[in-house]
Amino acid sequence: MAAAQAVAARILTRGPVSNMVVKQLINAADEEDRAAIMEALASSLVSYTEDVKEGVAAFREKRKPRYRGE
């Protein structure tokens, strides 16, 4: 249980938009092929968010990201 809580806490530090998309992918992924297609689509959608820009900027500036869900 502690390990699951640690993983959940780590996931919560990620961008809200990407977390929302990942939840939808997990729920929809019945077959491996469908999952790969959905993952590619989701990645391309998330890559255009402001949260991605913030994540990259925070990494470069060696600081914690401040995600806004945009």
N, C-alpha and C positions, 0 to 999 in steps of 0.2 A: 504494500500500500504506500509506503514512504517513497518508493522508487516511482510509482505512478504519479504521486503528488509532485515530485521533483520535476518530472517530465512536463506535467501540466503547467507548473509555474514557469518553466522555460518557454513553453509554447506561448503563454500569455505575454511574454516580452516581445513577441513578433508583431508585425503590422496587422491591424485589425482586418483590413481588406483581404490580405492573403489568408488569414485564419478562417474567415468566412468562406472563401473559395475552397479551401482544403476540406472543410467540413462537408460541403456540398459534393466534392469529388469522392470522398470516402463513402457517403451515402449512395452515390450513383454507380460506383465501380463494381459491377457484377462480374464482368469478364475482363481478363487481362488486356485484350486489344482495346476495348472501350475505355478502360482506365488510362491507357497510354495516350489515346486521342484526347480525352478530357484533360489530362495533365498538360499536354501541349497547349491546348486552348486557354486553360486557366493561367498558365505561365505568361502567355502573351498578353492576356488582359491585365494581369497584376503588374506587369512590367511598365505599364503606362501610368501608374498611380504616383501621386506625390509622395506616398510613403516609401516607395522604392528609392526615389531621389534622396529622401531624408536618411534612409538606411545607408546608402552609399556615402553620403556626406558625413554621417556620424562615424562610419568606419574609417574614412580618410582622416578625419579630425580626431580619431581615437577618443570618442565620447559615446555616451549612451544615446541611442536614437530617441527622438520625441515624435512618435507616430500620432497622427491625427485622424486616421481612418478615411483618408482621401486618396 
